[in-house]
Amino acid sequence: MKLTFTRTAALAAVAAGAVLLALAAGRADPQQRQTPSLTIESMTGADTYAYYCASCHGRTGLGDGPVAASVKTPMPDLSTITVRNKGTFPRDRVRAAVVNTERPITAHGTGDMPVWGPIFHALDPNDARVAVRLDNVVTFIETLQNPVTVTPATGRELFATYCASCHGPNGRGGGPVADQLRHDTPDLTRFAARNGGVFPSARLEQIIDGRGIPAHGTREMPVWGDAFSRMRGADRDTVRARVEAITRFIESIQERAGE
């Protein structure tokens, strides 16, 4: 018989996980114990992972979280996903494993593991916010990967992976979560037109990197320089190469005179 993952079941699963995390953190004193909140305001991948995933998977994804020993199936090492996939981080498959609406209760591991897609939807009815939260968690898991020798991604590939959800696949805005941001996403194809016909590559690199200025949108928008720098094995040159590749791709889609 096919089971239905109801809102009640979702909340129960999160509550159970939150209580286990509280106990594992040493807050088991009955007189001091408080029911942990089921939700957090932060949308960042690091915070979401720490709150909902680290109790099992560990802070660095090694599977050594404080309640991992209580789960029937050993935790996988999330830091070796890229290594196991011949140097490519399978972003879509990782996201599908986290969401996991295909197998109603068994989730992405065993029956002990929550089904995060339905759970996040139960906790937050805003589909676009849930999509942002899930995407940010996947991006954070990518930062945990062990270094591997890979062919650098192209600017087009990087843009599609990290930018298109807000800015749209063609850079003109209208990505699937754009209408949930506090500021309208700009038309990236008109940077040169708005700058007297000159593409401001240095300024755009600063905006994408984001570490020297306020993030280029809202706090829901990742600061990519910081995100790229947290990826295992990433050094200053790697981060700069990614930012430059995205910048060059955006330059390649600029509107030309007469278009």
C-alpha positions in Angstrom: 0.0 0.0 0.0 1.4 3.4 -1.0 1.9 5.7 2.0 1.1 9.4 1.9 3.6 11.7 3.6 1.2 14.1 5.3 2.0 17.5 6.9 1.6 15.9 10.3 4.1 13.2 9.5 6.5 15.8 8.1 6.3 17.9 11.2 6.7 14.8 13.4 9.8 13.8 11.5 11.4 17.2 11.9 10.4 17.4 15.6 12.0 14.0 16.2 15.2 15.0 14.5 15.3 18.3 16.4 14.8 16.6 19.7 17.5 14.0 18.9 19.9 16.8 18.0 19.1 18.7 21.2 19.8 15.5 23.2 23.0 14.8 21.4 24.2 18.3 22.1 24.0 17.7 25.8 20.7 19.4 26.5 19.0 16.4 28.0 18.4 17.8 31.5 14.6 17.5 31.9 14.4 20.8 33.8 16.2 22.7 31.1 15.0 20.9 28.0 13.0 23.0 25.6 11.2 22.0 22.4 13.5 23.1 19.6 11.9 25.3 16.8 11.1 23.4 13.7 12.1 26.2 11.3 14.9 28.7 10.9 14.8 32.0 9.2 18.1 31.7 7.4 17.9 30.5 3.8 21.7 29.9 3.5 22.8 26.4 2.6 25.3 26.3 5.5 22.7 27.1 8.1 20.0 24.8 6.6 22.5 22.0 6.5 23.7 22.6 10.0 20.1 22.7 11.4 18.5 19.8 9.5 21.3 17.5 8.2 24.4 17.7 10.4 22.9 15.7 13.2 23.3 12.6 11.0 25.7 13.6 8.3 28.1 15.5 10.4 29.3 19.1 10.0 31.7 18.2 7.2 29.5 15.5 5.6 31.7 12.6 6.8 28.7 10.8 8.3 29.8 11.3 11.9 26.9 13.3 13.2 25.9 12.9 16.9 22.9 10.7 16.1 24.4 8.8 13.1 24.9 5.7 15.2 21.2 5.5 15.8 20.4 5.2 12.1 20.1 1.7 10.7 22.1 2.3 7.6 25.6 3.8 7.9 25.8 7.4 6.7 27.4 7.9 3.3 30.5 10.2 3.1 29.0 13.2 1.4 32.5 14.7 0.8 33.3 12.0 -1.8 30.3 12.4 -4.1 32.4 14.2 -6.8 35.2 11.6 -6.5 32.7 8.8 -6.9 31.3 10.5 -10.0 34.6 10.8 -11.9 35.2 14.4 -11.0 31.7 15.8 -11.6 29.4 16.9 -8.9 26.0 15.4 -9.9 24.0 18.4 -8.8 20.6 17.3 -10.1 20.9 13.8 -8.6 22.0 15.2 -5.3 19.0 17.6 -5.3 16.7 14.7 -6.2 18.1 12.6 -3.4 17.5 15.4 -0.9 13.9 16.2 -2.1 13.1 12.5 -2.7 9.4 12.7 -3.5 9.6 9.4 -5.4 9.8 7.1 -2.4 7.2 8.4 0.1 8.6 7.5 3.6 11.9 5.9 2.9 13.6 9.1 1.9 17.1 9.4 0.6 18.5 6.7 2.8 16.3 4.6 5.1 13.1 5.0 7.0 15.1 6.8 9.6 15.9 9.6 7.1 13.4 12.5 6.6 11.9 13.2 3.2 13.0 16.8 3.0 11.0 17.9 0.0 7.6 17.3 1.6 9.0 18.4 5.0 10.2 21.8 3.8 6.9 22.3 1.9 5.0 21.4 5.1 7.0 23.9 7.1 6.9 26.7 4.4 4.0 26.8 1.9 6.0 29.1 -0.4 7.2 26.8 -3.1 9.8 29.3 -4.4 11.4 29.7 -1.0 11.5 25.9 -0.6 13.2 25.7 -4.0 15.8 28.3 -2.9 16.5 26.5 0.4 17.0 23.1 -1.4 19.2 24.6 -4.1 21.3 26.3 -1.4 21.7 23.1 0.6 22.9 21.3 -2.6 25.4 24.1 -3.2 26.7 23.8 0.3 27.1 20.0 -0.1 29.2 20.8 -3.2 31.5 22.9 -1.0 32.2 19.9 1.2 33.6 17.8 -1.7 37.2 16.5 -1.6 39.5 18.1 -4.2 39.7 16.2 -7.5 41.3 17.0 -10.8 38.6 18.0 -13.1 38.1 19.9 -16.4 37.1 23.4 -15.4 33.5 24.2 -16.0 32.7 26.7 -18.7 31.1 30.0 -17.9 27.9 28.8 -19.5 27.8 25.7 -17.3 28.6 27.7 -14.2 25.9 30.3 -15.0 23.3 27.6 -15.6 24.2 25.9 -12.3 24.5 28.9 -10.0 22.8 31.9 -11.6 19.9 30.8 -13.9 17.4 30.0 -11.1 17.2 33.8 -10.4 18.5 35.4 -13.6 16.9 33.1 -16.1 18.8 30.9 -18.6 19.3 33.8 -21.0 20.3 36.3 -18.3 17.2 38.5 -18.9 15.6 37.7 -15.6 12.5 35.7 -14.9 14.2 32.6 -13.4 11.9 30.2 -11.5 12.5 31.9 -8.1 13.0 35.5 -9.3 9.6 36.7 -8.2 10.4 35.7 -4.6 13.4 38.0 -4.2 13.1 41.4 -2.6 14.7 43.1 -5.6 13.9 42.6 -9.2 16.6 40.7 -11.0 18.3 43.0 -13.6 18.5 42.2 -17.3 22.1 41.0 -17.5 22.3 41.4 -21.2 22.2 45.2 -20.9 25.2 45.8 -18.8 27.1 47.3 -21.7 24.2 49.3 -22.9 23.7 50.9 -19.5 27.5 51.6 -19.3 27.8 53.6 -22.5 28.5 50.6 -24.7 31.4 49.4 -22.5 31.1 46.1 -20.7 32.2 46.7 -17.0 34.0 43.4 -16.5 35.9 44.4 -13.4 32.8 45.8 -11.6 30.8 42.7 -12.6 33.5 40.4 -11.2 33.3 42.3 -7.9 29.5 41.9 -7.8 29.6 38.1 -8.6 32.4 37.6 -6.0 30.4 39.6 -3.5 32.9 39.5 -0.7 34.0 43.1 -0.8 30.5 44.5 -1.1 27.0 43.7 0.1 25.7 40.6 -1.7 24.5 41.3 -5.2 20.9 41.0 -4.3 19.5 39.9 -1.0 20.7 37.7 1.8 18.9 34.9 0.0 21.4 35.3 -2.8 24.7 33.5 -2.3 28.0 35.4 -2.2 29.7 33.3 -4.8 33.2 34.2 -3.9 32.6 32.9 -0.4 30.7 29.8 -1.7 33.4 28.9 -4.2 36.2 29.4 -1.7 34.6 26.9 0.7 34.8 24.1 -1.9 37.5 21.7 -0.8 40.7 22.1 -2.7 39.7 25.6 -3.9 42.3 28.2 -3.8 42.3 31.9 -4.8 43.1 31.1 -8.4 40.3 28.6 -8.6 37.7 31.0 -7.2 38.9 33.8 -9.5 38.8 31.5 -12.5 35.1 30.6 -11.8 34.2 34.3 -11.3 36.0 35.3 -14.5 34.3 32.5 -16.5 30.9 33.6 -15.4 31.8 37.2 -16.2 33.0 36.2 -19.7 29.7 34.3 -20.4 27.7 37.3 -19.3 29.8 39.5 -21.6 29.0 37.1 -24.5 25.3 37.5 -24.1 25.3 41.3 -24.2 22.9 43.1 -26.5 24.6 44.6 -29.5 23.7 47.9 -31.1 20.6 47.4 -33.3 19.3 44.3 -31.5 
